[in-house]
Amino acid sequence: ALAWDARGNPLFSGGGDGTLRIWRNEPLRLLRKIQVSDLPVRKSSLNPKSSELALVQSDGNSRHVLSVLDWETSKRKFSVDLPEVPLVLEFSPLGSFVVASKTDWKSLTFFDPDDGGRLSYLQDGFGIVSFLMVSSSENTLVSYTPSSGTFIYWDLKPGRQKQTVRSVPELKNLTAYNTRYAAGTLGSEFVVVDIVTGAVTASSKV
């Protein structure tokens, strides 16, 4: 599990030994190592506005835990059990919530980053979400449903659907690299997708 802080360039790596390692680039050197769990760290997402890091630890079988850690003080803010390793784990751009998706019709769960309490965003189910992106204002969330190949734009706080964009079904490993484009895989191809139009703008055999 990797996360990178663009403000100060630390790189965070979660390991199979349950540790979080904090690295400094240019040249790459280890700054600190924190033992966060007895379980492997599977996913991580950094709060862009503070020294908080959301982590998912799992044995890959029956134990799955979401926690938020202050990496500067090594203090854990909370831990909650999850039903599975999330498909997606994201800290919101302003640090207001952590969102995780599971393989269920009601896929998204929103957590308060201070105490792990559930937040009441998008209460109605609409299918499995394998990719999401939150706008910098946190007013809009974009989700991708692989079965239908649709990007849905949501007005997050009232929970209203704003727009649906048809794209290619079964895109995998989608990662946003700016506010308009995401990269992922489609079968044996590496693809770039325009999440505004749904079009595949570039592709290459892996």
Backbone as a ProteinNet text record, in pm:
[ID]
protein_1_A
[PRIMARY]
ALAWDARGNPLFSGGGDGTLRIWRNEPLRLLRKIQVSDLPVRKSSLNPKSSELALVQSDGNSRHVLSVLDWETSKRKFSVDLPEVPLVLEFSPLGSFVVASKTDWKSLTFFDPDDGGRLSYLQDGFGIVSFLMVSSSENTLVSYTPSSGTFIYWDLKPGRQKQTVRSVPELKNLTAYNTRYAAGTLGSEFVVVDIVTGAVTASSKV
[TERTIARY]
85.6	0	88.8	65.2	149.1	63.8	116.9	54.8	167.3	139.9	243.4	186.8	262	220.5	290.5	214.5	272.7	320.2	273.7	314.9	459.8	501.7	635.2	717.1	658.1	724.3	753.5	696.4	713.7	638.1	694.1	627.7	596	472.7	428.5	406.4	463.4	443.5	394.9	285	233.1	279.3	321.9	384	304.9	344.3	284.7	313.9	409.5	443.5	367.6	268.1	188.4	254.6	359.7	429.4	393.8	406.2	402.3	542.1	596.4	728.4	714.2	788.5	784.8	920.4	916.4	1038.3	1053.3	1176.8	1207.1	1274.8	1232.7	1287.2	1408.6	1482.1	1594.4	1702.8	1782.8	1770.1	1671.4	1624.5	1527.3	1593.9	1536.9	1588.3	1472.6	1485.7	1382.2	1393.8	1280.5	1278.4	1229.7	1119.1	1059.6	989.4	972.5	892.7	799	668.1	566.6	496.5	492.1	416.4	270.7	186.3	46.6	-47.4	-5.3	-95.6	-17.7	-85.2	-29.8	-77.9	-161	-213.9	-141.6	-132	-74.8	-154.2	-84.1	-147.5	-176.3	-305.2	-347	-375.1	-426.6	-460.7	-429.5	-404.5	-379.1	-425	-462.5	-500.5	-468.3	-405.7	-355	-454.4	-473.1	-549	-465	-512	-431.1	-409.1	-488.7	-483.6	-418	-378.7	-319.2	-228.3	-178	-86.8	-163	-279.6	-360.3	-352.5	-352.7	-345.2	-449.7	-538.5	-634.7	-568.5	-582.3	-517	-617.8	-608.6	-684.6	-586.2	-608.9	-527.7	-615.6	-560.4	-640.9	-553.4	-611.5	-542.8	-579.1	-662.4	-703.2	-811.8	-864.5	-965.1	-1086.7	-1076	-1192.8	-1172.6	-1051.3	-1024	-985.9	-1067.2	-1043.6	-1071.4	-975.9	-985.5	-949	-1032.2	-1000.9	-958.3	-847.6	-804.4	-752.4	-753.9	-690.8	-579.5	-462	-341.2	-285.4	-246.1	-167.3	-21.3	33.6	166.6	276.6	248.2	349.7	366.2	254.5	259.4	252.9	226.1	210	86.5	-8.9	-128.9	-243.9	-312.6	-429	-552.2	-629.7	-749.5	-868.4	-880.4	-987	-956.1	-1028.2	-1026.5	-1168.4	-1212.9	-1344	-1328.7	-1409.7	-1408.2	-1481.3	-1433.6	-1495.6	-1535.8	-1635	-1675.5	-1577.5	-1495.4	-1400.3	-1296.7	-1192.3	-1097	-1166	-1169.4	-1241.4	-1180.8	-1268.7	-1220.6	-1151	-1205.5	-1151.5	-1146.7	-1039.7	-1027.4	-977.7	-1053.9	-1015.3	-1041.3	-942.4	-961.6	-1010.5	-1112.3	-1165.1	-1064.2	-1070.8	-969.7	-956	-1064.7	-1058.7	-1046.7	-1036.3	-1020.5	-1147	-1264.3	-1391.4	-1440.6	-1398.9	-1445.8	-1349.4	-1365.3	-1299.7	-1410	-1394	-1495.3	-1432.3	-1505.9	-1460.8	-1573.6	-1537.5	-1638.9	-1624.4	-1740.5	-1739.9	-1819.6	-1809.5	-1876.5	-2021.5	-2100.8	-2240.4	-2317.4	-2449.3	-2532.1	-2522.5	-2520.7	-2495	-2346.4	-2268.2	-2124.5	-2045.7	-2090.2	-2009.3	-2046.7	-1944.5	-1961.8	-1869.3	-1923.9	-1849.6	-1825.5	-1701.4	-1661.4	-1613.2	-1648.7	-1594.2	-1446.7	-1353.5	-1211.2	-1164	-1248	-1207.6	-1241.2	-1358.7	-1400.5	-1450.8	-1452.2	-1495.9	-1646.2	-1721.9	-1866.8	-1912.8	-2027.3	-2080.3	-2146.9	-2120.7	-2178.7	-2286.9	-2385	-2506.8	-2504.3	-2394.8	-2388.6	-2436.1	-2507.3	-2546	-2599.4	-2711.6	-2769.5	-2826.9	-2874	-2935.1	-2828.5	-2849.7	-2757.3	-2777.9	-2668.2	-2677.2	-2577.9	-2518.3	-2426.9	-2286.4	-2206.9	-2068.1	-1986.6	-1908.8	-1822.2	-1677.1	-1606.6	-1466.7	-1370.2	-1425.5	-1343.1	-1428.3	-1364.6	-1435.9	-1335.7	-1389.2	-1310.2	-1400.1	-1346.1	-1420.3	-1362.1	-1448.5	-1401.9	-1331.8	-1249.4	-1170.9	-1259.2	-1380.6	-1475.4	-1552.9	-1543.3	-1618.9	-1769	-1807.6	-1949.3	-1991.6	-1896.9	-1928	-1844.2	-1908.6	-1838.6	-1868.1	-1764.2	-1778	-1751.1	-1844.1	-1827.4	-1826.6	-1760.9	-1761.8	-1816.5	-1918.3	-1977.8	-1932.6	-1849.9	-1790.1	-1889.8	-1996.2	-2091	-2160.6	-2192	-2259.9	-2165.2	-2044.3	-1949.3	-1991.1	-2049.9	-2098.3	-2024.7	-1994.2	-1949.9	-2072.9	-2096.4	-2209.5	-2156.8	-2205.5	-2172.1	-2282.4	-2239.7	-2333.9	-2314	-2425.5	-2424.2	-2421.8	-2305.7	-2279.3	-2367	-2377.5	-2447.1	-2597.1	-2666.7	-2808.5	-2827	-2720.3	-2729.2	-2801.6	-2801.1	-2871.3	-2777.7	-2828.8	-2753.2	-2759.7	-2643.1	-2637.7	-2626.2	-2547.3	-2519.4	-2467.7	-2502.6	-2449.5	-2375.2	-2254.1	-2169.7	-2142.2	-2182.3	-2156.9	-2012.8	-1950.3	-1814	-1803.5	-1686.1	-1660.3	-1680.5	-1755.8	-1770.7	-1640.1	-1632.6	-1525.9	-1386.7	-1377.1	-1246.2	-1196.6	-1069.1	-1012.5	-893.2	-862.7	-744.6	-743.3	-861.7	-868.3	-807	-723.5	-661.4	-667.5	-721.5	-726.7	-588	-545.9	-418.3	-433.6	-552.9	-589.6	-741.4	-800.6	-943.6	-1029.6	-969	-1048.8	-1019	-898.6	-859	-820.7	-851.3	-811.9	-745	-651.4	-581.8	-615.4	-624	-654.8	-629.1	-690	-671.2	-806.6	-805.1	-921.7	-871.9	-894.4	-836.4	-685.1	-620.5	-474.3	-421.8	-509.3	-468.2	-461.5	-364	-357.6	-432.1	-526.9	-611	-616.8	-643.9	-671.2	-814	-892.2	-1033.9	-1063.4	-1140.5	-1191.2	-1318.5	-1316.9	-1432.6	-1544.2	-1519.4	-1624.3	-1708.8	-1640.8	-1712.4	-1728.9	-1647	-1649.5	-1563.4	-1503.9	-1425.5	-1289.4	-1246.5	-1108.8	-1021.8	-933.9	-854.1	-718.8	-673.9	-546.5	-545.6	-473.2	-463.2	-333.3	-285.7	-163.2	-164.5	-116.6	-106.9	-9.2	-52.2	32.7	138.2
-118.6	0	123	214.4	333.3	459.1	564.5	696.4	798.7	910.9	1012.9	1147.5	1226.9	1360.6	1461.6	1522.5	1616.6	1744.6	1773.9	1897.5	1892.1	1778.7	1771.8	1655.3	1576.4	1464.5	1341.2	1323.3	1191.4	1085.8	968.1	852.8	756.3	705.5	614.7	477.2	374.4	237.8	150.7	78.3	-17.1	-156.3	-233	-361.3	-481.3	-597.3	-722.8	-758.3	-688.8	-711.7	-618.1	-544	-454.7	-323.1	-287.8	-162.7	-56	68.9	184.3	242.7	257.3	317.7	452.7	549.1	684.1	713.1	749.7	765.7	909.9	951.2	1079.4	1054.4	1129.2	1110.1	1200.1	1168.1	1248.5	1274.4	1177.4	1035.8	965.6	850.2	775.9	722.2	757.9	706.8	691.6	594.7	566.1	664.2	732.8	826.7	761	686.4	626.5	497.7	412.5	291.3	282.4	263.9	257.3	122.1	49.4	-76.4	-42.3	-56.3	-14.2	-130.7	-254	-367.7	-497.1	-605.5	-738.6	-795	-717.4	-758.5	-683.1	-742.9	-671.2	-545.2	-440.7	-316.2	-329.7	-327.2	-355.9	-230.5	-125	-1.9	117.6	232.8	355.7	474.5	580.6	706.1	819.9	923.2	1033.5	1148.2	1206.9	1330.4	1443	1509.6	1614.5	1736.2	1750	1871.3	1852.9	1731	1710.8	1588.6	1553.4	1438.5	1311.1	1293.1	1173.5	1080.3	952.6	850.5	744.1	718.2	608.8	479.5	373.8	246.6	132.9	36.6	-87.1	-199.9	-270.1	-386.3	-511	-617.7	-737.9	-861.5	-971.7	-1100.5	-1169.9	-1103.6	-1161.1	-1265.5	-1282.4	-1385.9	-1330	-1314.1	-1273.9	-1147.7	-1100	-979.1	-864.6	-759.8	-642.4	-519.4	-430.2	-317.2	-188.4	-85.9	48.6	131.8	202.9	292.8	421.8	527.1	653.7	681.3	706	724.8	864.2	932.4	1055	1012	1021.7	965.3	1050	1175.8	1257.5	1218.6	1183.7	1147.6	997.4	920.1	773.7	733.2	825.6	794.9	755.8	647.6	601.2	676.8	731.6	807.1	714.4	608.6	510.8	386.7	279.2	157.2	103.2	60.3	-2	-125.5	-225.6	-346.9	-323.8	-387.2	-382.7	-523.3	-535	-668	-730.8	-648.3	-697	-588.4	-622.6	-520.9	-433.4	-302.1	-216.9	-221.1	-208.4	-190.9	-56.6	44.3	179.6	234.2	306.2	378.8	518.4	621.7	758.8	850.9	934.5	1048.5	1163.5	1237.2	1347.6	1462	1546.2	1650.7	1750.3	1778.5	1870.3	1796.2	1665.1	1585.5	1568.4	1589.2	1583	1441.2	1347.7	1210.1	1114	987.7	876	792.8	753	672.3	541.4	432.1	299.1	231.7	151	79.9	-70.2	-138.5	-283.8	-344.2	-476.3	-546.4	-573.4	-466.8	-474.7	-369.1	-390	-292.4	-154.8	-153	-29.7	-28	19.6	-3.5	92.1	217.1	319.9	339.1	348.6	384.2	501.5	603.5	724.4	727.7	757.9	755.7	893.8	930	1049.3	1021.9	1106.2	1076.6	1092.9	1153.1	1172.5	1053.5	992	884.2	758.4	759.7	641.9	626.6	726	720	723.4	661.8	658.7	792.4	841.7	966.1	934.4	1021.2	988.3	1040.4	1021	1055.1	936.4	963.3	863.3	736	748.6	637.3	528.1	565.1	466.9	391.4	261	180.8	200.3	187.2	202.2	112.4	15.8	-78.3	-69.7	-169.2	-175.9	-62.8	3.8	113.5	67.6	71	28.6	145.2	265.9	386.4	504.2	599.4	722.4	837	956.6	1077.9	1185.9	1261.7	1368	1500.9	1596.5	1727.2	1800.4	1898.8	1970.8	2043.1	2079.3	2144.5	2044.7	1916.4	1806.8	1816.1	1893.2	1902.9	1791.7	1740.3	1642.2	1516.8	1401.8	1273.6	1206	1151.8	1075.1	928.7	841.3	698.1	623.8	509	421.6	286.3	239.9	108.2	16.1	-85.5	-165	-248.5	-295.8	-383	-310	-183.6	-105.4	-14.3	4.8	94.5	239.6	282.3	419.3	497.4	622.2	720	800.7	811.3	887.8	1004.8	1123.1	1243.7	1269.2	1283	1301.4	1437.1	1504.4	1619.6	1562	1566.2	1476.4	1503.5	1626	1652.3	1624.9	1670.1	1629.6	1488.2	1428.9	1292	1277.8	1382.2	1379.7	1343.2	1262.2	1228	1344.8	1390.1	1505.5	1465.1	1360	1323	1179.9	1110.6	976.3	976.8	924.9	920.6	775	733.5	596.4	581.2	474.2	444.1	294.6	239.5	99	15.6	-93.7	-180.8	-250.9	-288.8	-375	-314.5	-182.9	-121.1	-156.2	-183.5	-224	-134.9	-131.4	-60.8	87.5	147.9	288.3	377.5	471.1	569.3	705	804.9	940.1	1001.8	1061.7	1132	1281	1329	1469.6	1475.7	1593.2	1606.3	1556.4	1517.6	1474	1333	1284.7	1157.2	1055.6	929.6	817.7	711.8	641.2	533.5	401.6	296.9	165.3	57.9	-57.1	-168.5	-216.8	-266.1	-327.6	-453.2	-568.8	-692.1	-683.9	-700.3	-695.6	-559.3	-458.1	-324.8	-227.8	-137.8	-22.1	90.5	155.7	255.2	383	492.2	621.7	659.3	698.8	726.6	871	937.8	1071.3	1053.9	1091.3	1065.2	1166.9	1268.5	1364.2	1312.3	1251.1	1199.5	1048.2	977.7	833	766.8	846	791.1	739.9	629.2	582.3	664.2	743.7	837	781.5	674.9	613.3	471.5	384.1	244.9	185.2	85.8	17.9	-122.2	-218.2	-354.5	-361.2	-429.4	-444.3	-549.1
0	0	0	-93.8	-108.1	-103.6	-43.1	-45.5	-48.8	-115.5	-134.2	-98.8	-21.4	18.5	-71	-162.8	-258.1	-191.2	-69.6	-3.3	42.3	94.2	150.1	101.8	11.3	-55.4	28.3	149.3	208.9	127.5	121.3	62.1	175	177.3	281.5	221	281.9	234.2	349	322	419.4	382.2	480.7	452.9	500.7	450.6	492	636.3	698	838.3	931.7	877.5	960.3	994	922.5	950.1	846.7	891.4	802.2	799.1	680	664.5	595.5	645.9	592.4	529.9	401.4	323.2	276.4	261.9	201.1	67.3	-34.2	-168.3	-190.6	-295.2	-349	-244.7	-205.7	-241	-147.6	-190.1	-110.7	15.6	130.8	258.1	355.7	443	541.4	657.4	686.6	797.7	926.1	915.5	1034.5	998.1	1096.4	1082	1201.4	1172.7	1277.3	1267.8	1376.8	1380.6	1406	1305.1	1318.9	1347.7	1318.3	1333.8	1328.6	1371.2	1349.2	1215.4	1144.2	1014.9	902.6	784.7	671.1	637.8	599.2	555.2	405.7	370.3	232.5	150	215	143.3	231.6	166.8	241.3	159.4	229.3	164.3	259.3	206.7	287.3	291.4	409.5	423.7	364.2	257.9	195.5	283.7	389.9	470.9	607.5	641	773.1	770.4	887.2	898.6	932.1	873.2	895.8	776.5	805.2	702.3	733.1	635.9	649.6	603.2	682.8	653.8	666.4	576.5	589.3	614.1	725.8	759.5	749.6	692.2	671.3	666.2	718.2	704.9	574.4	491.9	364.7	376.7	497.2	520.6	593.7	724.5	804	885.4	898.2	976.4	884.2	888.2	804.6	890	901	992.7	919.9	938.7	892.2	1011.9	999.2	1105.7	1044.1	1123.1	1084.8	1184.3	1130.2	1210.7	1185.7	1294.1	1281.1	1271.1	1150.8	1130.7	1194.9	1226.6	1292.8	1439	1504.7	1646.9	1670.1	1563.1	1570.4	1650.8	1669.7	1746.5	1654.7	1692.1	1618.2	1666.5	1572.3	1608.4	1631.5	1550.6	1570.4	1488.8	1517.9	1437.7	1431.6	1313.9	1298.8	1210.8	1237	1156.7	1024.5	919	787.2	745.3	654.7	609.1	510.6	447.1	346	321.4	247	203.2	99.5	117.9	23.6	-117.2	-215.9	-352.2	-366.3	-298.6	-302.9	-161.1	-130	-3.9	-36.7	5	-26.7	91.3	120.8	209.9	123.4	168.3	88.1	83.2	-20.9	-40.8	73.7	146	259.9	392.6	386.2	507.3	588.7	525.9	599.1	621.1	536.5	549.7	482.9	520.8	453.3	390.3	264.3	198	151.5	172	130.6	54	-45.3	-123.3	-104.3	-102.5	-90.1	-204.9	-220.3	-330.2	-293.9	-295.2	-255.3	-333.5	-347	-418.2	-352.3	-218.3	-145.2	-111.9	-206.4	-206.4	-117.8	-105.9	-41.2	104.8	189.7	329.8	359.9	425.6	458.9	609.7	648.5	788.5	832	955.2	1018.1	1050.6	1003.8	1025.1	1168.7	1253.7	1393.1	1482.4	1457.7	1548.4	1477.3	1342.7	1268.5	1258.2	1303.6	1292.5	1148.1	1120.3	984.3	950.3	831.9	783.5	680.6	669.8	594.8	451	381.1	239.4	155.3	46	-54	12.1	77.1	152.4	62.1	-56	-145.5	-225.4	-242.9	-321.7	-470.2	-545.7	-690.8	-763.7	-694.9	-758.9	-704	-736.8	-690.1	-750.5	-666.5	-709.4	-700.4	-813.8	-815.5	-835.6	-852.7	-867.2	-822.6	-755.1	-721.6	-712.7	-730.7	-718.3	-658.4	-563.9	-497.8	-541.6	-575.8	-619.5	-505.6	-539	-439.1	-337.9	-378.2	-287.2	-202.3	-236.4	-173.8	-201.2	-301.2	-337.1	-432.7	-511.4	-614.7	-596.3	-611.7	-614.4	-747.3	-809.6	-933.2	-901	-935.8	-912.7	-1046	-1046.8	-1165.2	-1125.8	-1199.7	-1179.1	-1291.4	-1263.1	-1370.3	-1449	-1385.3	-1455.7	-1570.4	-1551	-1654.8	-1731	-1677.5	-1743.3	-1737	-1625.5	-1615	-1506.9	-1540.1	-1441.6	-1400.8	-1270.5	-1220.5	-1138.6	-1171.3	-1096.6	-993.6	-866.5	-756.1	-691.6	-663	-574.5	-433.8	-369.7	-257.3	-135.7	-91.7	34.2	26.3	-79.1	-87.8	-141.2	-195.8	-244.6	-376.6	-458	-586.2	-700.4	-792.5	-912.7	-1010.3	-1056.3	-1145.1	-1291.5	-1317.9	-1456.6	-1461.5	-1569.2	-1593.8	-1726.4	-1724.6	-1844.7	-1878.7	-1997.5	-2042.4	-2087.5	-2039.2	-2079.3	-2107.3	-2092	-2122.1	-1996.1	-2002.5	-1884.5	-1848.4	-1721.3	-1667.6	-1677	-1669.3	-1650.3	-1510.9	-1497.9	-1369	-1334	-1204.9	-1153.1	-1190.4	-1199.3	-1237.1	-1129.6	-1174.6	-1087.3	-1155	-1085.8	-1141.6	-1137.7	-1248.7	-1245.3	-1267.8	-1295.4	-1282.4	-1269.5	-1280	-1255	-1369.7	-1482	-1596.2	-1643.1	-1624.5	-1682	-1575	-1605.4	-1519.8	-1606.1	-1547.7	-1617.3	-1551	-1632.2	-1578.8	-1682	-1663.7	-1756.9	-1807.2	-1929	-1991.2	-2059.5	-1995.2	-2045.6	-2040.4	-2155.5	-2162.5	-2205.1	-2203.5	-2246.9	-2129.4	-2138	-2050.3	-2120.6	-2051	-2116.8	-2034	-2104.2	-2042.7	-2078.6	-1978	-1996.8	-1958.9	-2043.4	-2014.3	-1932.6	-1804.3	-1719.4	-1742.4	-1823.5	-1858.9	-1975.3	-2074.3	-2191.7	-2188.9	-2109.5	-2105.4	-2210.7	-2298.8	-2411.2	-2365	-2425.9	-2409.4	-2503.6	-2448.6	-2529.8	-2570.5	-2503.7	-2539.2	-2487.4	-2557.4	-2512	-2563.2	-2489.9	-2529.1	-2470.3	-2544.5	-2494.7	-2377.2	-2273.8	-2155.2	-2182.1
[MASK]
++++++++++++++++++++++++++++++++++++++++++++++++++++++++++++++++++++++++++++++++++++++++++++++++++++++++++++++++++++++++++++++++++++++++++++++++++++++++++++++++++++++++++++++++++++++++++++++++++++++++++++++

